[in-house]
Amino acid sequence: MKYYLIDEINGTDMARLSLFLRENGTVSGLDRIFWIRVPEEHLNKTQSGHAGCKPYIFAVELGAGLIKAELFIR
């Protein structure tokens, strides 16, 4: 599995990121983990044809001064 990590984010920006994810993502059952839906226009033809697999989402985790995006599409 691959993920991208951005660290050394200041407190003000972390608060803004958290607010943005709460307003635009889906809050998971775990604190500080969010699900981001992949927009339909970014799916390829095979993905678009698999209605039973939708929605395609990926995880974003907020930590102490960091954000981690797990790019394993579920």
CHARMM internal coordinates of N, CA and C (Angstrom, degrees):
IC EDIT
DIST 1 N 1 CA 1.4385
DIST 1 CA 1 C 1.5216
ANGL 1 N 1 CA 1 C 108.02
DIST 1 C 2 N 1.3161
ANGL 1 CA 1 C 2 N 116.37
DIHE 1 N 1 CA 1 C 2 N 142.53
DIST 2 N 2 CA 1.4601
ANGL 1 C 2 N 2 CA 121.78
DIHE 1 CA 1 C 2 N 2 CA 177.83
DIST 2 CA 2 C 1.5158
ANGL 2 N 2 CA 2 C 109.44
DIHE 1 C 2 N 2 CA 2 C -110.26
DIST 2 C 3 N 1.3062
ANGL 2 CA 2 C 3 N 113.45
DIHE 2 N 2 CA 2 C 3 N 146.05
DIST 3 N 3 CA 1.4558
ANGL 2 C 3 N 3 CA 118.64
DIHE 2 CA 2 C 3 N 3 CA 171.92
DIST 3 CA 3 C 1.5141
ANGL 3 N 3 CA 3 C 108.29
DIHE 2 C 3 N 3 CA 3 C -145.28
DIST 3 C 4 N 1.3151
ANGL 3 CA 3 C 4 N 114.64
DIHE 3 N 3 CA 3 C 4 N 158.67
DIST 4 N 4 CA 1.4545
ANGL 3 C 4 N 4 CA 121.71
DIHE 3 CA 3 C 4 N 4 CA 176.94
DIST 4 CA 4 C 1.5173
ANGL 4 N 4 CA 4 C 108.03
DIHE 3 C 4 N 4 CA 4 C -115.21
DIST 4 C 5 N 1.3109
ANGL 4 CA 4 C 5 N 115.72
DIHE 4 N 4 CA 4 C 5 N 135.77
DIST 5 N 5 CA 1.4501
ANGL 4 C 5 N 5 CA 122.00
DIHE 4 CA 4 C 5 N 5 CA -176.97
DIST 5 CA 5 C 1.5226
ANGL 5 N 5 CA 5 C 109.04
DIHE 4 C 5 N 5 CA 5 C -121.92
DIST 5 C 6 N 1.3061
ANGL 5 CA 5 C 6 N 115.75
DIHE 5 N 5 CA 5 C 6 N 129.73
DIST 6 N 6 CA 1.4608
ANGL 5 C 6 N 6 CA 122.16
DIHE 5 CA 5 C 6 N 6 CA 173.45
DIST 6 CA 6 C 1.5173
ANGL 6 N 6 CA 6 C 105.49
DIHE 5 C 6 N 6 CA 6 C -120.49
DIST 6 C 7 N 1.3215
ANGL 6 CA 6 C 7 N 116.31
DIHE 6 N 6 CA 6 C 7 N 120.69
DIST 7 N 7 CA 1.4551
ANGL 6 C 7 N 7 CA 119.36
DIHE 6 CA 6 C 7 N 7 CA -178.01
DIST 7 CA 7 C 1.5239
ANGL 7 N 7 CA 7 C 110.96
DIHE 6 C 7 N 7 CA 7 C -120.40
DIST 7 C 8 N 1.3139
ANGL 7 CA 7 C 8 N 115.41
DIHE 7 N 7 CA 7 C 8 N -177.68
DIST 8 N 8 CA 1.4583
ANGL 7 C 8 N 8 CA 123.39
DIHE 7 CA 7 C 8 N 8 CA -178.03
DIST 8 CA 8 C 1.5249
ANGL 8 N 8 CA 8 C 112.29
DIHE 7 C 8 N 8 CA 8 C 61.35
DIST 8 C 9 N 1.3263
ANGL 8 CA 8 C 9 N 115.40
DIHE 8 N 8 CA 8 C 9 N 38.35
DIST 9 N 9 CA 1.4638
ANGL 8 C 9 N 9 CA 121.29
DIHE 8 CA 8 C 9 N 9 CA 177.74
DIST 9 CA 9 C 1.5304
ANGL 9 N 9 CA 9 C 107.50
DIHE 8 C 9 N 9 CA 9 C -88.79
DIST 9 C 10 N 1.3191
ANGL 9 CA 9 C 10 N 116.35
DIHE 9 N 9 CA 9 C 10 N 131.24
DIST 10 N 10 CA 1.4728
ANGL 9 C 10 N 10 CA 118.99
DIHE 9 CA 9 C 10 N 10 CA -177.63
DIST 10 CA 10 C 1.5279
ANGL 10 N 10 CA 10 C 110.88
DIHE 9 C 10 N 10 CA 10 C -72.84
DIST 10 C 11 N 1.3255
ANGL 10 CA 10 C 11 N 115.61
DIHE 10 N 10 CA 10 C 11 N 163.40
DIST 11 N 11 CA 1.4608
ANGL 10 C 11 N 11 CA 122.28
DIHE 10 CA 10 C 11 N 11 CA -175.41
DIST 11 CA 11 C 1.5178
ANGL 11 N 11 CA 11 C 114.64
DIHE 10 C 11 N 11 CA 11 C -58.46
DIST 11 C 12 N 1.3241
ANGL 11 CA 11 C 12 N 116.78
DIHE 11 N 11 CA 11 C 12 N -39.19
DIST 12 N 12 CA 1.4665
ANGL 11 C 12 N 12 CA 120.59
DIHE 11 CA 11 C 12 N 12 CA 179.70
DIST 12 CA 12 C 1.5230
ANGL 12 N 12 CA 12 C 110.59
DIHE 11 C 12 N 12 CA 12 C -63.28
DIST 12 C 13 N 1.3339
ANGL 12 CA 12 C 13 N 116.25
DIHE 12 N 12 CA 12 C 13 N -45.91
DIST 13 N 13 CA 1.4677
ANGL 12 C 13 N 13 CA 119.85
DIHE 12 CA 12 C 13 N 13 CA 179.71
DIST 13 CA 13 C 1.5276
ANGL 13 N 13 CA 13 C 111.62
DIHE 12 C 13 N 13 CA 13 C -67.89
DIST 13 C 14 N 1.3392
ANGL 13 CA 13 C 14 N 117.64
DIHE 13 N 13 CA 13 C 14 N -34.73
DIST 14 N 14 CA 1.4644
ANGL 13 C 14 N 14 CA 120.33
DIHE 13 CA 13 C 14 N 14 CA 177.30
DIST 14 CA 14 C 1.5265
ANGL 14 N 14 CA 14 C 110.25
DIHE 13 C 14 N 14 CA 14 C -63.67
DIST 14 C 15 N 1.3170
ANGL 14 CA 14 C 15 N 116.94
DIHE 14 N 14 CA 14 C 15 N -40.45
DIST 15 N 15 CA 1.4639
ANGL 14 C 15 N 15 CA 120.50
DIHE 14 CA 14 C 15 N 15 CA 177.92
DIST 15 CA 15 C 1.5227
ANGL 15 N 15 CA 15 C 110.45
DIHE 14 C 15 N 15 CA 15 C -63.52
DIST 15 C 16 N 1.3170
ANGL 15 CA 15 C 16 N 116.92
DIHE 15 N 15 CA 15 C 16 N -40.70
DIST 16 N 16 CA 1.4674
ANGL 15 C 16 N 16 CA 121.00
DIHE 15 CA 15 C 16 N 16 CA 178.68
DIST 16 CA 16 C 1.5212
ANGL 16 N 16 CA 16 C 111.11
DIHE 15 C 16 N 16 CA 16 C -65.88
DIST 16 C 17 N 1.3440
ANGL 16 CA 16 C 17 N 116.99
DIHE 16 N 16 CA 16 C 17 N -41.90
DIST 17 N 17 CA 1.4656
ANGL 16 C 17 N 17 CA 121.33
DIHE 16 CA 16 C 17 N 17 CA 177.70
DIST 17 CA 17 C 1.5308
ANGL 17 N 17 CA 17 C 110.69
DIHE 16 C 17 N 17 CA 17 C -61.81
DIST 17 C 18 N 1.3170
ANGL 17 CA 17 C 18 N 116.14
DIHE 17 N 17 CA 17 C 18 N -45.10
DIST 18 N 18 CA 1.4625
ANGL 17 C 18 N 18 CA 120.59
DIHE 17 CA 17 C 18 N 18 CA -179.80
DIST 18 CA 18 C 1.5275
ANGL 18 N 18 CA 18 C 110.71
DIHE 17 C 18 N 18 CA 18 C -60.90
DIST 18 C 19 N 1.3092
ANGL 18 CA 18 C 19 N 117.12
DIHE 18 N 18 CA 18 C 19 N -45.87
DIST 19 N 19 CA 1.4597
ANGL 18 C 19 N 19 CA 121.26
DIHE 18 CA 18 C 19 N 19 CA 178.36
DIST 19 CA 19 C 1.5220
ANGL 19 N 19 CA 19 C 111.06
DIHE 18 C 19 N 19 CA 19 C -61.29
DIST 19 C 20 N 1.3383
ANGL 19 CA 19 C 20 N 116.66
DIHE 19 N 19 CA 19 C 20 N -45.42
DIST 20 N 20 CA 1.4656
ANGL 19 C 20 N 20 CA 120.60
DIHE 19 CA 19 C 20 N 20 CA 179.76
DIST 20 CA 20 C 1.5288
ANGL 20 N 20 CA 20 C 110.75
DIHE 19 C 20 N 20 CA 20 C -59.58
DIST 20 C 21 N 1.3418
ANGL 20 CA 20 C 21 N 116.99
DIHE 20 N 20 CA 20 C 21 N -46.32
DIST 21 N 21 CA 1.4630
ANGL 20 C 21 N 21 CA 119.88
DIHE 20 CA 20 C 21 N 21 CA -178.87
DIST 21 CA 21 C 1.5193
ANGL 21 N 21 CA 21 C 111.79
DIHE 20 C 21 N 21 CA 21 C -66.30
DIST 21 C 22 N 1.3176
ANGL 21 CA 21 C 22 N 118.15
DIHE 21 N 21 CA 21 C 22 N -36.51
DIST 22 N 22 CA 1.4652
ANGL 21 C 22 N 22 CA 120.81
DIHE 21 CA 21 C 22 N 22 CA 177.71
DIST 22 CA 22 C 1.5311
ANGL 22 N 22 CA 22 C 111.40
DIHE 21 C 22 N 22 CA 22 C -65.77
DIST 22 C 23 N 1.3310
ANGL 22 CA 22 C 23 N 116.46
DIHE 22 N 22 CA 22 C 23 N -33.24
DIST 23 N 23 CA 1.4681
ANGL 22 C 23 N 23 CA 120.60
DIHE 22 CA 22 C 23 N 23 CA -178.67
DIST 23 CA 23 C 1.5297
ANGL 23 N 23 CA 23 C 112.38
DIHE 22 C 23 N 23 CA 23 C -85.48
DIST 23 C 24 N 1.3445
ANGL 23 CA 23 C 24 N 118.23
DIHE 23 N 23 CA 23 C 24 N -28.55
DIST 24 N 24 CA 1.4695
ANGL 23 C 24 N 24 CA 120.85
DIHE 23 CA 23 C 24 N 24 CA -171.71
DIST 24 CA 24 C 1.5207
ANGL 24 N 24 CA 24 C 114.89
DIHE 23 C 24 N 24 CA 24 C -117.65
DIST 24 C 25 N 1.3104
ANGL 24 CA 24 C 25 N 117.62
DIHE 24 N 24 CA 24 C 25 N -16.26
DIST 25 N 25 CA 1.4613
ANGL 24 C 25 N 25 CA 120.84
DIHE 24 CA 24 C 25 N 25 CA 178.62
DIST 25 CA 25 C 1.5168
ANGL 25 N 25 CA 25 C 109.52
DIHE 24 C 25 N 25 CA 25 C -103.04
DIST 25 C 26 N 1.3114
ANGL 25 CA 25 C 26 N 115.11
DIHE 25 N 25 CA 25 C 26 N -166.46
DIST 26 N 26 CA 1.4510
ANGL 25 C 26 N 26 CA 121.66
DIHE 25 CA 25 C 26 N 26 CA 175.11
DIST 26 CA 26 C 1.5182
ANGL 26 N 26 CA 26 C 107.39
DIHE 25 C 26 N 26 CA 26 C -116.92
DIST 26 C 27 N 1.3138
ANGL 26 CA 26 C 27 N 116.79
DIHE 26 N 26 CA 26 C 27 N 125.51
DIST 27 N 27 CA 1.4546
ANGL 26 C 27 N 27 CA 121.38
DIHE 26 CA 26 C 27 N 27 CA 179.23
DIST 27 CA 27 C 1.5243
ANGL 27 N 27 CA 27 C 107.46
DIHE 26 C 27 N 27 CA 27 C -71.86
DIST 27 C 28 N 1.3360
ANGL 27 CA 27 C 28 N 116.83
DIHE 27 N 27 CA 27 C 28 N 130.16
DIST 28 N 28 CA 1.4588
ANGL 27 C 28 N 28 CA 120.69
DIHE 27 CA 27 C 28 N 28 CA 178.33
DIST 28 CA 28 C 1.5183
ANGL 28 N 28 CA 28 C 109.36
DIHE 27 C 28 N 28 CA 28 C -86.19
DIST 28 C 29 N 1.2986
ANGL 28 CA 28 C 29 N 116.95
DIHE 28 N 28 CA 28 C 29 N -177.41
DIST 29 N 29 CA 1.4548
ANGL 28 C 29 N 29 CA 120.96
DIHE 28 CA 28 C 29 N 29 CA 176.46
DIST 29 CA 29 C 1.5177
ANGL 29 N 29 CA 29 C 112.60
DIHE 28 C 29 N 29 CA 29 C -77.27
DIST 29 C 30 N 1.3345
ANGL 29 CA 29 C 30 N 117.15
DIHE 29 N 29 CA 29 C 30 N -6.99
DIST 30 N 30 CA 1.4556
ANGL 29 C 30 N 30 CA 122.40
DIHE 29 CA 29 C 30 N 30 CA 179.62
DIST 30 CA 30 C 1.5239
ANGL 30 N 30 CA 30 C 109.67
DIHE 29 C 30 N 30 CA 30 C -107.07
DIST 30 C 31 N 1.3148
ANGL 30 CA 30 C 31 N 115.74
DIHE 30 N 30 CA 30 C 31 N 139.04
DIST 31 N 31 CA 1.4511
ANGL 30 C 31 N 31 CA 120.28
DIHE 30 CA 30 C 31 N 31 CA -179.89
DIST 31 CA 31 C 1.5241
ANGL 31 N 31 CA 31 C 110.34
DIHE 30 C 31 N 31 CA 31 C -63.51
DIST 31 C 32 N 1.3116
ANGL 31 CA 31 C 32 N 116.73
DIHE 31 N 31 CA 31 C 32 N 133.72
DIST 32 N 32 CA 1.4702
ANGL 31 C 32 N 32 CA 125.33
DIHE 31 CA 31 C 32 N 32 CA 174.95
DIST 32 CA 32 C 1.5294
ANGL 32 N 32 CA 32 C 113.64
DIHE 31 C 32 N 32 CA 32 C 72.24
DIST 32 C 33 N 1.3391
ANGL 32 CA 32 C 33 N 117.60
DIHE 32 N 32 CA 32 C 33 N 15.92
DIST 33 N 33 CA 1.4581
ANGL 32 C 33 N 33 CA 121.81
DIHE 32 CA 32 C 33 N 33 CA 173.34
DIST 33 CA 33 C 1.5174
ANGL 33 N 33 CA 33 C 107.19
DIHE 32 C 33 N 33 CA 33 C -118.02
DIST 33 C 34 N 1.3152
ANGL 33 CA 33 C 34 N 114.96
DIHE 33 N 33 CA 33 C 34 N 131.16
DIST 34 N 34 CA 1.4648
ANGL 33 C 34 N 34 CA 121.67
DIHE 33 CA 33 C 34 N 34 CA -177.00
DIST 34 CA 34 C 1.5175
ANGL 34 N 34 CA 34 C 109.13
DIHE 33 C 34 N 34 CA 34 C -127.36
DIST 34 C 35 N 1.3201
ANGL 34 CA 34 C 35 N 115.29
DIHE 34 N 34 CA 34 C 35 N 153.17
DIST 35 N 35 CA 1.4558
ANGL 34 C 35 N 35 CA 121.78
DIHE 34 CA 34 C 35 N 35 CA 174.17
DIST 35 CA 35 C 1.5253
ANGL 35 N 35 CA 35 C 108.12
DIHE 34 C 35 N 35 CA 35 C -107.81
DIST 35 C 36 N 1.3260
ANGL 35 CA 35 C 36 N 115.41
DIHE 35 N 35 CA 35 C 36 N 134.43
DIST 36 N 36 CA 1.4665
ANGL 35 C 36 N 36 CA 121.51
DIHE 35 CA 35 C 36 N 36 CA 177.79
DIST 36 CA 36 C 1.5199
ANGL 36 N 36 CA 36 C 107.99
DIHE 35 C 36 N 36 CA 36 C -114.02
DIST 36 C 37 N 1.2991
ANGL 36 CA 36 C 37 N 115.81
DIHE 36 N 36 CA 36 C 37 N 125.45
DIST 37 N 37 CA 1.4675
ANGL 36 C 37 N 37 CA 120.72
DIHE 36 CA 36 C 37 N 37 CA 179.65
DIST 37 CA 37 C 1.5321
ANGL 37 N 37 CA 37 C 109.45
DIHE 36 C 37 N 37 CA 37 C -80.31
DIST 37 C 38 N 1.3371
ANGL 37 CA 37 C 38 N 115.90
DIHE 37 N 37 CA 37 C 38 N 134.37
DIST 38 N 38 CA 1.4617
ANGL 37 C 38 N 38 CA 121.05
DIHE 37 CA 37 C 38 N 38 CA 175.74
DIST 38 CA 38 C 1.5324
ANGL 38 N 38 CA 38 C 107.07
DIHE 37 C 38 N 38 CA 38 C -80.45
DIST 38 C 39 N 1.3447
ANGL 38 CA 38 C 39 N 117.52
DIHE 38 N 38 CA 38 C 39 N 121.11
DIST 39 N 39 CA 1.4659
ANGL 38 C 39 N 39 CA 120.18
DIHE 38 CA 38 C 39 N 39 CA -178.53
DIST 39 CA 39 C 1.5301
ANGL 39 N 39 CA 39 C 111.82
DIHE 38 C 39 N 39 CA 39 C -59.66
DIST 39 C 40 N 1.3059
ANGL 39 CA 39 C 40 N 115.16
DIHE 39 N 39 CA 39 C 40 N 144.20
DIST 40 N 40 CA 1.4689
ANGL 39 C 40 N 40 CA 122.84
DIHE 39 CA 39 C 40 N 40 CA -178.50
DIST 40 CA 40 C 1.5232
ANGL 40 N 40 CA 40 C 112.11
DIHE 39 C 40 N 40 CA 40 C -51.31
DIST 40 C 41 N 1.3165
ANGL 40 CA 40 C 41 N 117.52
DIHE 40 N 40 CA 40 C 41 N -37.93
DIST 41 N 41 CA 1.4752
ANGL 40 C 41 N 41 CA 120.07
DIHE 40 CA 40 C 41 N 41 CA -176.92
DIST 41 CA 41 C 1.5304
ANGL 41 N 41 CA 41 C 112.50
DIHE 40 C 41 N 41 CA 41 C -68.93
DIST 41 C 42 N 1.3386
ANGL 41 CA 41 C 42 N 117.82
DIHE 41 N 41 CA 41 C 42 N -12.40
DIST 42 N 42 CA 1.4656
ANGL 41 C 42 N 42 CA 120.93
DIHE 41 CA 41 C 42 N 42 CA 178.17
DIST 42 CA 42 C 1.5219
ANGL 42 N 42 CA 42 C 112.99
DIHE 41 C 42 N 42 CA 42 C -96.84
DIST 42 C 43 N 1.3299
ANGL 42 CA 42 C 43 N 117.38
DIHE 42 N 42 CA 42 C 43 N -1.93
DIST 43 N 43 CA 1.4567
ANGL 42 C 43 N 43 CA 121.13
DIHE 42 CA 42 C 43 N 43 CA 178.46
DIST 43 CA 43 C 1.5160
ANGL 43 N 43 CA 43 C 110.40
DIHE 42 C 43 N 43 CA 43 C -83.67
DIST 43 C 44 N 1.3353
ANGL 43 CA 43 C 44 N 115.99
DIHE 43 N 43 CA 43 C 44 N 147.20
DIST 44 N 44 CA 1.4653
ANGL 43 C 44 N 44 CA 118.04
DIHE 43 CA 43 C 44 N 44 CA 175.00
DIST 44 CA 44 C 1.5321
ANGL 44 N 44 CA 44 C 108.80
DIHE 43 C 44 N 44 CA 44 C -83.84
DIST 44 C 45 N 1.3118
ANGL 44 CA 44 C 45 N 116.51
DIHE 44 N 44 CA 44 C 45 N 178.12
DIST 45 N 45 CA 1.4631
ANGL 44 C 45 N 45 CA 121.46
DIHE 44 CA 44 C 45 N 45 CA -174.79
DIST 45 CA 45 C 1.5337
ANGL 45 N 45 CA 45 C 111.58
DIHE 44 C 45 N 45 CA 45 C -61.62
DIST 45 C 46 N 1.3131
ANGL 45 CA 45 C 46 N 117.32
DIHE 45 N 45 CA 45 C 46 N -40.87
DIST 46 N 46 CA 1.4647
ANGL 45 C 46 N 46 CA 121.14
DIHE 45 CA 45 C 46 N 46 CA 179.87
DIST 46 CA 46 C 1.5199
ANGL 46 N 46 CA 46 C 110.72
DIHE 45 C 46 N 46 CA 46 C -64.38
DIST 46 C 47 N 1.3219
ANGL 46 CA 46 C 47 N 116.89
DIHE 46 N 46 CA 46 C 47 N -46.34
DIST 47 N 47 CA 1.4687
ANGL 46 C 47 N 47 CA 120.50
DIHE 46 CA 46 C 47 N 47 CA 179.60
DIST 47 CA 47 C 1.5313
ANGL 47 N 47 CA 47 C 110.84
DIHE 46 C 47 N 47 CA 47 C -62.71
DIST 47 C 48 N 1.3113
ANGL 47 CA 47 C 48 N 116.71
DIHE 47 N 47 CA 47 C 48 N -43.25
DIST 48 N 48 CA 1.4681
ANGL 47 C 48 N 48 CA 120.78
DIHE 47 CA 47 C 48 N 48 CA -179.42
DIST 48 CA 48 C 1.5243
ANGL 48 N 48 CA 48 C 111.35
DIHE 47 C 48 N 48 CA 48 C -61.48
DIST 48 C 49 N 1.3393
ANGL 48 CA 48 C 49 N 116.92
DIHE 48 N 48 CA 48 C 49 N -31.38
DIST 49 N 49 CA 1.4580
ANGL 48 C 49 N 49 CA 121.50
DIHE 48 CA 48 C 49 N 49 CA -178.48
DIST 49 CA 49 C 1.5188
ANGL 49 N 49 CA 49 C 114.61
DIHE 48 C 49 N 49 CA 49 C -79.31
DIST 49 C 50 N 1.3063
ANGL 49 CA 49 C 50 N 118.57
DIHE 49 N 49 CA 49 C 50 N -9.57
DIST 50 N 50 CA 1.4590
ANGL 49 C 50 N 50 CA 122.19
DIHE 49 CA 49 C 50 N 50 CA -178.45
DIST 50 CA 50 C 1.5289
ANGL 50 N 50 CA 50 C 110.57
DIHE 49 C 50 N 50 CA 50 C -101.00
DIST 50 C 51 N 1.3150
ANGL 50 CA 50 C 51 N 115.68
DIHE 50 N 50 CA 50 C 51 N 77.89
DIST 51 N 51 CA 1.4640
ANGL 50 C 51 N 51 CA 120.41
DIHE 50 CA 50 C 51 N 51 CA -177.28
DIST 51 CA 51 C 1.5253
ANGL 51 N 51 CA 51 C 112.12
DIHE 50 C 51 N 51 CA 51 C -61.03
DIST 51 C 52 N 1.3183
ANGL 51 CA 51 C 52 N 117.94
DIHE 51 N 51 CA 51 C 52 N -31.75
DIST 52 N 52 CA 1.4556
ANGL 51 C 52 N 52 CA 121.34
DIHE 51 CA 51 C 52 N 52 CA -179.31
DIST 52 CA 52 C 1.5188
ANGL 52 N 52 CA 52 C 113.90
DIHE 51 C 52 N 52 CA 52 C -70.78
DIST 52 C 53 N 1.3289
ANGL 52 CA 52 C 53 N 117.02
DIHE 52 N 52 CA 52 C 53 N -15.81
DIST 53 N 53 CA 1.4657
ANGL 52 C 53 N 53 CA 121.32
DIHE 52 CA 52 C 53 N 53 CA -179.23
DIST 53 CA 53 C 1.5273
ANGL 53 N 53 CA 53 C 112.38
DIHE 52 C 53 N 53 CA 53 C -94.05
DIST 53 C 54 N 1.3056
ANGL 53 CA 53 C 54 N 116.61
DIHE 53 N 53 CA 53 C 54 N -8.75
DIST 54 N 54 CA 1.4646
ANGL 53 C 54 N 54 CA 119.90
DIHE 53 CA 53 C 54 N 54 CA -176.12
DIST 54 CA 54 C 1.5069
ANGL 54 N 54 CA 54 C 110.79
DIHE 53 C 54 N 54 CA 54 C -81.23
DIST 54 C 55 N 1.2839
ANGL 54 CA 54 C 55 N 120.27
DIHE 54 N 54 CA 54 C 55 N 154.86
DIST 55 N 55 CA 1.4586
ANGL 54 C 55 N 55 CA 125.72
DIHE 54 CA 54 C 55 N 55 CA 1.13
DIST 55 CA 55 C 1.5263
ANGL 55 N 55 CA 55 C 110.82
DIHE 54 C 55 N 55 CA 55 C -83.27
DIST 55 C 56 N 1.3148
ANGL 55 CA 55 C 56 N 116.28
DIHE 55 N 55 CA 55 C 56 N 150.21
DIST 56 N 56 CA 1.4520
ANGL 55 C 56 N 56 CA 121.92
DIHE 55 CA 55 C 56 N 56 CA 173.90
DIST 56 CA 56 C 1.5230
ANGL 56 N 56 CA 56 C 107.39
DIHE 55 C 56 N 56 CA 56 C -84.33
DIST 56 C 57 N 1.3228
ANGL 56 CA 56 C 57 N 115.47
DIHE 56 N 56 CA 56 C 57 N 126.72
DIST 57 N 57 CA 1.4608
ANGL 56 C 57 N 57 CA 120.55
DIHE 56 CA 56 C 57 N 57 CA -175.22
DIST 57 CA 57 C 1.5225
ANGL 57 N 57 CA 57 C 110.38
DIHE 56 C 57 N 57 CA 57 C -138.61
DIST 57 C 58 N 1.3269
ANGL 57 CA 57 C 58 N 116.27
DIHE 57 N 57 CA 57 C 58 N 161.34
DIST 58 N 58 CA 1.4579
ANGL 57 C 58 N 58 CA 120.78
DIHE 57 CA 57 C 58 N 58 CA 171.59
DIST 58 CA 58 C 1.5259
ANGL 58 N 58 CA 58 C 108.28
DIHE 57 C 58 N 58 CA 58 C -137.88
DIST 58 C 59 N 1.3291
ANGL 58 CA 58 C 59 N 114.33
DIHE 58 N 58 CA 58 C 59 N 159.90
DIST 59 N 59 CA 1.4628
ANGL 58 C 59 N 59 CA 120.54
DIHE 58 CA 58 C 59 N 59 CA -173.94
DIST 59 CA 59 C 1.5170
ANGL 59 N 59 CA 59 C 111.55
DIHE 58 C 59 N 59 CA 59 C -95.14
DIST 59 C 60 N 1.3353
ANGL 59 CA 59 C 60 N 114.95
DIHE 59 N 59 CA 59 C 60 N 143.80
DIST 60 N 60 CA 1.4639
ANGL 59 C 60 N 60 CA 122.69
DIHE 59 CA 59 C 60 N 60 CA 172.12
DIST 60 CA 60 C 1.5180
ANGL 60 N 60 CA 60 C 107.02
DIHE 59 C 60 N 60 CA 60 C -128.30
DIST 60 C 61 N 1.3224
ANGL 60 CA 60 C 61 N 115.95
DIHE 60 N 60 CA 60 C 61 N 129.80
DIST 61 N 61 CA 1.4564
ANGL 60 C 61 N 61 CA 121.49
DIHE 60 CA 60 C 61 N 61 CA -179.90
DIST 61 CA 61 C 1.5192
ANGL 61 N 61 CA 61 C 109.93
DIHE 60 C 61 N 61 CA 61 C -117.42
DIST 61 C 62 N 1.3233
ANGL 61 CA 61 C 62 N 116.19
DIHE 61 N 61 CA 61 C 62 N 132.67
DIST 62 N 62 CA 1.4542
ANGL 61 C 62 N 62 CA 121.82
DIHE 61 CA 61 C 62 N 62 CA 174.15
DIST 62 CA 62 C 1.5198
ANGL 62 N 62 CA 62 C 108.08
DIHE 61 C 62 N 62 CA 62 C -100.07
DIST 62 C 63 N 1.3133
ANGL 62 CA 62 C 63 N 116.35
DIHE 62 N 62 CA 62 C 63 N 136.15
DIST 63 N 63 CA 1.4575
ANGL 62 C 63 N 63 CA 121.37
DIHE 62 CA 62 C 63 N 63 CA 177.14
DIST 63 CA 63 C 1.5156
ANGL 63 N 63 CA 63 C 109.60
DIHE 62 C 63 N 63 CA 63 C -129.58
DIST 63 C 64 N 1.3093
ANGL 63 CA 63 C 64 N 116.08
DIHE 63 N 63 CA 63 C 64 N -165.33
DIST 64 N 64 CA 1.4629
ANGL 63 C 64 N 64 CA 121.36
DIHE 63 CA 63 C 64 N 64 CA 179.52
DIST 64 CA 64 C 1.5215
ANGL 64 N 64 CA 64 C 109.16
DIHE 63 C 64 N 64 CA 64 C -72.40
DIST 64 C 65 N 1.3177
ANGL 64 CA 64 C 65 N 116.15
DIHE 64 N 64 CA 64 C 65 N 94.41
DIST 65 N 65 CA 1.4557
ANGL 64 C 65 N 65 CA 121.40
DIHE 64 CA 64 C 65 N 65 CA 179.12
DIST 65 CA 65 C 1.5132
ANGL 65 N 65 CA 65 C 114.34
DIHE 64 C 65 N 65 CA 65 C 75.38
DIST 65 C 66 N 1.3510
ANGL 65 CA 65 C 66 N 117.32
DIHE 65 N 65 CA 65 C 66 N 22.13
DIST 66 N 66 CA 1.4644
ANGL 65 C 66 N 66 CA 119.18
DIHE 65 CA 65 C 66 N 66 CA -179.37
DIST 66 CA 66 C 1.5201
ANGL 66 N 66 CA 66 C 111.17
DIHE 65 C 66 N 66 CA 66 C -146.79
DIST 66 C 67 N 1.3239
ANGL 66 CA 66 C 67 N 113.66
DIHE 66 N 66 CA 66 C 67 N 158.74
DIST 67 N 67 CA 1.4588
ANGL 66 C 67 N 67 CA 121.89
DIHE 66 CA 66 C 67 N 67 CA 172.98
DIST 67 CA 67 C 1.5236
ANGL 67 N 67 CA 67 C 106.77
DIHE 66 C 67 N 67 CA 67 C -131.69
DIST 67 C 68 N 1.3292
ANGL 67 CA 67 C 68 N 115.58
DIHE 67 N 67 CA 67 C 68 N 134.73
DIST 68 N 68 CA 1.4575
ANGL 67 C 68 N 68 CA 121.45
DIHE 67 CA 67 C 68 N 68 CA -179.34
DIST 68 CA 68 C 1.5169
ANGL 68 N 68 CA 68 C 108.22
DIHE 67 C 68 N 68 CA 68 C -125.84
DIST 68 C 69 N 1.3260
ANGL 68 CA 68 C 69 N 116.97
DIHE 68 N 68 CA 68 C 69 N 128.00
DIST 69 N 69 CA 1.4594
ANGL 68 C 69 N 69 CA 122.17
DIHE 68 CA 68 C 69 N 69 CA 177.80
DIST 69 CA 69 C 1.5196
ANGL 69 N 69 CA 69 C 108.46
DIHE 68 C 69 N 69 CA 69 C -112.82
DIST 69 C 70 N 1.3201
ANGL 69 CA 69 C 70 N 115.85
DIHE 69 N 69 CA 69 C 70 N 119.73
DIST 70 N 70 CA 1.4544
ANGL 69 C 70 N 70 CA 122.68
DIHE 69 CA 69 C 70 N 70 CA 176.75
DIST 70 CA 70 C 1.5199
ANGL 70 N 70 CA 70 C 107.54
DIHE 69 C 70 N 70 CA 70 C -90.18
DIST 70 C 71 N 1.3176
ANGL 70 CA 70 C 71 N 116.95
DIHE 70 N 70 CA 70 C 71 N 114.74
DIST 71 N 71 CA 1.4606
ANGL 70 C 71 N 71 CA 120.13
DIHE 70 CA 70 C 71 N 71 CA -172.77
DIST 71 CA 71 C 1.5269
ANGL 71 N 71 CA 71 C 113.34
DIHE 70 C 71 N 71 CA 71 C -94.00
DIST 71 C 72 N 1.3307
ANGL 71 CA 71 C 72 N 117.21
DIHE 71 N 71 CA 71 C 72 N 25.48
DIST 72 N 72 CA 1.4402
ANGL 71 C 72 N 72 CA 121.81
DIHE 71 CA 71 C 72 N 72 CA 171.10
DIST 72 CA 72 C 1.5277
ANGL 72 N 72 CA 72 C 106.08
DIHE 71 C 72 N 72 CA 72 C -85.37
DIST 72 C 73 N 1.3189
ANGL 72 CA 72 C 73 N 116.23
DIHE 72 N 72 CA 72 C 73 N 106.99
DIST 73 N 73 CA 1.4705
ANGL 72 C 73 N 73 CA 120.77
DIHE 72 CA 72 C 73 N 73 CA -176.09
DIST 73 CA 73 C 1.5109
ANGL 73 N 73 CA 73 C 108.85
DIHE 72 C 73 N 73 CA 73 C -74.84
DIST 73 C 74 N 1.3118
ANGL 73 CA 73 C 74 N 115.92
DIHE 73 N 73 CA 73 C 74 N 127.97
DIST 74 N 74 CA 1.4747
ANGL 73 C 74 N 74 CA 121.53
DIHE 73 CA 73 C 74 N 74 CA -179.62
DIST 74 CA 74 C 1.4967
ANGL 74 N 74 CA 74 C 109.87
DIHE 73 C 74 N 74 CA 74 C -98.76
END
COOR INIT
IC SEED 1 N 1 CA 1 C
IC BUILD
